[in-house]
């Protein structure tokens, strides 16, 4: 049932339209009918690309997390381990801030909880994995001595995200706190 447009182009149109409507109206109040009406296409075309609205939510979450991962790993080719760690922390704060801001509805009371939860959890797991690897690299280079790198990474990334969601601390304050905690815990 394709309509002559490139499959990936049409699928992206559905994703972008659904994202726009979710931001304006919330997930619950955005229906498949409203998505196809906005695109002025037959409902069957939606079902050619997606099994359900939940599949569109998953596609949007995946899109956000690809962007998050690119931002988080940006310019990580530093030679010095400490610079690499600091850059990762700064990138993570910036990435989480962008993700949290992206998941704000355009008006008060817009419910994006389903999309928000998926996107944040996936981003958090990616960041925990990357920080675990960095802490283990620090152990290998004898820069730090962490006995439970994954636990520390989980606590640090979870705390980072919580501070960002609270919106009280600046990015620089969060970066300082996270790096300071790594320094204190890894050097003892």
C-alpha positions in Angstrom: 0.0 0.0 0.0 2.9 2.4 -0.4 2.0 5.7 -2.1 5.0 6.3 -4.4 7.2 8.1 -1.9 10.4 6.5 -0.7 9.5 4.1 2.2 12.0 5.7 4.7 10.8 9.2 3.7 7.2 8.3 4.2 7.9 6.5 7.5 9.8 9.6 8.7 6.9 11.8 7.8 4.7 9.6 10.1 7.3 9.8 12.9 7.7 13.6 12.6 4.0 14.2 12.4 3.3 11.9 15.4 6.0 13.6 17.4 4.6 17.1 16.6 1.1 16.0 17.6 2.3 14.3 20.8 4.1 17.5 21.8 1.0 19.6 21.1 -1.7 17.3 22.4 -0.1 14.5 24.4 0.2 10.8 23.6 -3.2 9.8 24.9 -5.0 12.5 23.0 -3.2 11.8 19.7 -4.8 9.0 17.8 -3.8 7.2 14.6 -6.7 9.0 13.0 -5.3 12.4 13.9 -1.9 11.4 12.6 -3.3 10.3 9.2 -5.6 13.3 9.0 -2.6 15.7 9.6 -0.7 13.9 6.7 -3.9 13.7 4.6 -3.3 10.0 3.9 -5.4 6.8 4.2 -5.3 5.1 7.6 -4.1 1.9 5.9 -0.9 3.6 4.9 -0.1 4.2 8.6 -0.6 0.4 9.2 1.7 -0.4 6.3 4.6 1.2 8.3 3.5 0.6 11.9 1.5 -2.0 13.8 0.2 0.5 16.3 0.7 3.9 17.8 3.0 2.2 20.3 5.4 1.4 17.4 5.5 5.1 16.5 6.3 6.0 20.1 9.1 3.4 19.9 10.4 4.9 16.7 10.5 8.4 18.2 12.3 7.1 21.3 14.8 5.4 19.1 15.4 8.6 17.1 15.9 10.6 20.4 18.4 8.0 21.7 20.4 8.0 18.5 20.8 11.7 18.8 21.6 11.4 22.5 24.3 8.8 21.8 25.9 10.9 19.2 26.0 13.9 21.5 27.3 11.9 24.4 30.2 10.4 22.5 31.0 13.6 20.6 34.8 14.5 20.5 35.8 11.6 22.8 39.1 10.9 21.0 41.1 12.8 23.7 44.4 11.2 24.4 44.5 12.1 28.0 42.3 9.8 30.2 41.2 12.6 32.5 40.2 14.9 29.6 38.3 12.0 28.1 36.4 11.5 31.3 35.6 15.2 31.7 34.5 15.4 28.1 32.2 12.4 28.6 30.6 14.0 31.7 30.1 17.3 29.9 28.6 15.6 26.9 26.4 13.5 29.1 25.0 16.5 30.9 24.5 18.3 27.7 22.8 15.3 26.1 20.5 14.6 29.0 19.6 18.3 29.2 18.7 18.3 25.5 16.7 15.1 25.9 14.8 16.3 28.9 14.0 19.6 27.1 12.9 17.7 24.0 10.5 15.7 26.1 8.6 18.8 27.3 5.2 19.2 25.8 4.4 22.4 24.0 1.6 23.3 26.4 0.8 22.7 30.1 -0.7 19.3 30.9 0.6 17.5 27.8 1.2 13.9 28.7 4.4 12.5 27.2 5.1 10.0 30.1 5.2 6.9 27.8 7.7 8.5 25.4 9.6 10.2 28.1 10.1 7.1 30.2 11.3 5.0 27.3 13.6 7.6 26.0 15.2 8.5 29.4 15.6 4.8 30.4 17.3 3.9 27.1 19.6 7.0 27.3 20.4 6.2 31.0 21.4 2.6 30.2 23.6 3.8 27.3 25.3 6.4 29.5 25.8 3.9 32.4 27.4 1.4 30.0 29.7 4.1 28.5 30.7 5.4 32.0 31.3 1.9 33.3 33.7 1.3 30.4 35.5 4.6 31.1 35.8 3.8 34.8 37.2 0.3 33.9 39.6 2.0 31.6 40.7 4.2 34.5 41.2 1.1 36.6 43.3 -0.5 33.8 45.4 2.7 33.5 45.6 2.9 37.3 44.1 6.4 37.2 41.3 5.2 39.5 40.6 2.2 41.6 36.9 1.3 41.5 35.8 -2.1 42.7 32.2 -1.9 41.4 32.4 0.3 38.3 28.8 -0.5 37.1 27.4 0.5 40.5 29.3 3.8 40.6 28.2 4.5 37.0 24.6 3.7 37.8 24.6 6.1 40.8 26.5 8.9 39.0 24.3 8.8 35.9 21.1 8.4 37.9 22.1 11.4 40.0 23.1 13.4 37.0 19.7 12.8 35.3 17.8 13.6 38.6 19.7 17.0 39.0 18.9 17.9 35.4 15.2 17.0 35.8 15.0 19.1 39.0 16.3 22.0 36.9 18.0 23.8 39.8 21.7 23.1 39.1 23.5 24.4 36.1 25.3 22.2 33.7 28.7 23.3 35.0 27.6 22.6 38.6 26.5 19.1 37.7 29.7 18.4 35.8 31.8 19.6 38.8 29.8 17.4 41.2 30.0 14.3 39.1 33.7 14.6 38.4 34.4 15.5 42.1 32.5 12.3 43.1 34.6 10.2 40.7 37.8 11.8 42.0 36.9 11.2 45.6 35.6 7.6 45.2 38.2 6.5 42.7 41.3 7.8 44.6 40.5 6.4 48.0 
